[in-house]
Amino acid sequence: MTDRVLKSRLQDDMKTAMKAQDKPRLAVIRLILAAVKQREVDERIQLDDQQILAVLDKMIKQRQESVRQYASAGRADLATAEQAEITVIQTYLPAALTPEQVADIIQQALSETGATAMCDMGRVMALIKPQAQGRADMTQISQAVRTHLAG
């Protein structure tokens, strides 16, 4: 039993954007659906909401990197376009976790696994990922877990 609410929402929003002739939003939704479809074809599976959130998270990271590169190259017009895409993609992500919530999730995972050393990193991250994917930067969470385990 997999959850496919997010994919249905994307398809409904695509139809709404077509009817409203909202071309910028429509283009981003099509990009999202294309990325989801590409992953489904590559892996020969139907993505559930958790996997779609991972795709969205990756798309945001790619665009954030593009914004940094465009800004450093003095291309504010392209940076603004990428930022607009990020804004649309973020509407499909769940509410972001506060730093306190992230710290609580990390602490809970550390106590559940009894992790004390870096060799326990994989087990800790396996518990954290479903709770934080798409809601917090997994790179920062990984660094925080490393700090806890190393210190």
N, C-alpha and C positions, 0 to 999 in steps of 0.2 A: 504494500500500500504506500504509494508515494504521493506527495503533495505537489500539485501542479497549478496552484492558484495564481502564482506569479506569471506563468506563461500565458494563462487565459487573460489576465489583466493587461499584459503587454499587447496581445492580439486585439483586445477590445479598445485599448487606447490608440492603437494604430488605425482602426476603423474610425474612431472619433476624430483623430487628427486629419484623416483624409476628408471627412465630411466638412470639417472646419477649415480646410485648406491651410492648415498650420504646417507649412513645408519644413521649417527647421526642426520642429519636434518630430514630425513624421520621419525625417531622415535619420534622426538619432534612434528612434524606436526600431526602424528597419535595420540599422547597424546592430542593435542589441539582438534582435531576432535572428539575424544572419550569424552572429557569433554563437548563439545558442544552438542553432541548427548545425553549424559547422562542427561543434563539439559532439553533438548527437551523432552525426554521420561518422566522424572520426572514431568514436568509441563504440558505435553501434548500440547506443542506449537511449532511453528517454530521460532527460534531466529532471530532477525534482527541484523544488524551490531552493534547497540548500546549495545544490550544484549551480543553479542559475545565479545565486548570490555570489558565488565564487567567480563566475564569468563577469558579472557586473563589477566586482571588486577589481579584477584584473584590468577591465576597460578603463576604470577611473585612474588606476595607477599609470597606465600608458598615457592617458591624456594629461595627467599632472606632470609627467616627465616632458611631454611635448610643450606644455605651457612654460616650463622652466627653460627649455631650449629656445623657444620662440622669443621669450622675454630677453634672454641673454643675447640673442641675435638682433634685437631691436625690431622685431616683427609683432608689434602690439595687436595688429589686426588679426593675425593668426592665433595669437595667445587668447584673445577675446573669444574667438570662435570655439577654440578647444574648451575654454572655461564654460561657455554656454552648453556644450555637450555634457560636461561634467554635471552641471546643474540638473539637466534632464535625467541623466542616469541615476543621480542621487535620489530622485523622487521614488525610485523603485527599491531603494534600500531601506531596511528597518531603521528606527531611530538609533542614533549613535549612543554608545555607552559613555557614561561619565568616567573620569579617571578613578573615582571611588569604586564604581561598579567593576571596572577592569581589575583594580587591586583586589576586590573581594573574590572575583572569579579565579584569579591567579592563586590567592591564598587557599581557596576551597580545593582547587585542583592539587596543590602541593600537599595539603593535609590528607586528601583522599588517596593519593598514590603513595604517600609516605616518602616522597622524593627528597633525597639529601645530596645527590651528586649529579654531575652533568650526564651520566649514563642514563638517568631517569627522564631526561628532557623530552624524549619522544612520547612517553606515557602521559606526561603532564600536558603537552601540547595537544595530544589526542583528545583529552577531556575538555580543553579550553576551546578548541576550534569550532565545534558545533554551536557553542554559546556566543562566540564573538565574531564569527565570520560575517563580513559585511557591515558590522556594527562598530568595529574598531580596527586600527591598523595592526595586522598580525605581526608585522616586522617589529613594531614597538613592544608588543606583548612578548614576543620571543626574546627580545633583549632584556626585558624585565625578568622573565623566568630565568634566563642565564645569570643575571645578577644575583637573584635569590639563591640559585644552586651553587654558584661559584663562591658566594660570600659566606 
